[in-house]
């Protein structure tokens, strides 16, 4: 099924709501048309396309709720999924945290859909793959990569009069390029809403350069180093931190934002406290030109620009409607990012500085340049301590110049500590749907060496 227009989605959902015999009903309609191409060993290995639309119906009697889904859209199938959700609701136990459905909302206008991406076809993908592969062939390197483009829509309607609708497009590309002997490796990633911005050849040039420059890395002693982290090296740590900022987690003592105090009247969380360097400001804005999002949450609540951290202070903590009501706090949703096949990561933007990555290197007397981190795992939720490995290009810096490649490290570090040890911030770059600056960080902890390239 093709991407539904606003009117088409509204007409279908209106029909579904009309079938309801429940006290309330909420319907979510999510559709995707996407394509991909994968390369390995300098040639295309697989390619495919996906076209699917899923309707999810939630029916409620009192505090009992049932959910059923379908991707059939005949009148009989639509009525059948409504009846099934009602049957499941009658069988379900009461939900002690039940919240009634929301009424109509006001949504801001967003620009998340670009025709250039919706028009991507197999020939476009093949040319993009060829542009990447040609770099490796010209330089005697070996590449693998993946490109995925998608056009999606999301619509929400309930029996209280709420209706939300938005279309979005995304295109993502990543490539790993290695030397033929496997001793050097480079990596690059690009993602946009607008496919006209995607240049796979330019991106692959960067990965190729890193592959050649990183061969035969020298071993350095583990320890605390000044590091320059490219955006790909910090984005997942920052996303992990954001996903741990939930108010309930903190109030129940399960978070780095838990306020530990013997005073029963003390706040249970660290909302309003300064926890980071004053240069740290992180926000989400559905109208941001670089990282726009859906203007609504998964329950249809309107989502507007929200500052999570402002000048190093914890400004806002996301929560659920139930927990907001229970604690007397405002409800703070996060933008809808889909679920299942349609899921994604939240968009967070971090304010940066004016320096380029090259400027930061020139200003470093002794340090380590990190391309990216991977295999990141949490060690302690209370301190947000993580471990993981550097990968695909790690270099030693001395007197403002990259001197030579070094072997990869395992790290043990917390993004909370990292964001308190900032020396410099560069110009933000888009990575994983976020805008993240390169960062110069002192005393970053490398705990051991890794032989992996």
BELURQUI-V157074 format. One line per field, one symbol per residue. psi: psi as a letter, one per 20 degrees, with the letter a starting at -180 (. if undefined). A space follows every 50 residues. Layout:
psi=???
//
This chain:
psi=prpqrggggggghhgghhipjrhqqpppopqporqrppqqlkrpgqqrqp oqpppppoqpocjppqpqqqkqkrgghghghghghhghghiqrqoikppq qqaqqpqqpqnipphhghiprhgggghgghhghhggghjkrpqqrpppqq prqpqpqrijjppqpqqqqqpppqpppqqhijiqpqqqqqqrhohiipnh ggghgghgghghhiqlqqpqprapqpqopqhihighghggggijjpgggg hjkjrijpooqioiiqqirkpiqpirqiiopprpoijphhmqrqjqrhji ppprppogpokipohqpqarhghgghikqqpnrqqpjrqchjqaqqoppp pbbiqrhhghghjpgpapppgrqrlpqphohhikpqqaqrqlnpqppplj qogrqqqqqqqoqphgggjikphqpapqqppkjropqqqppqlpophrqp iq.
//
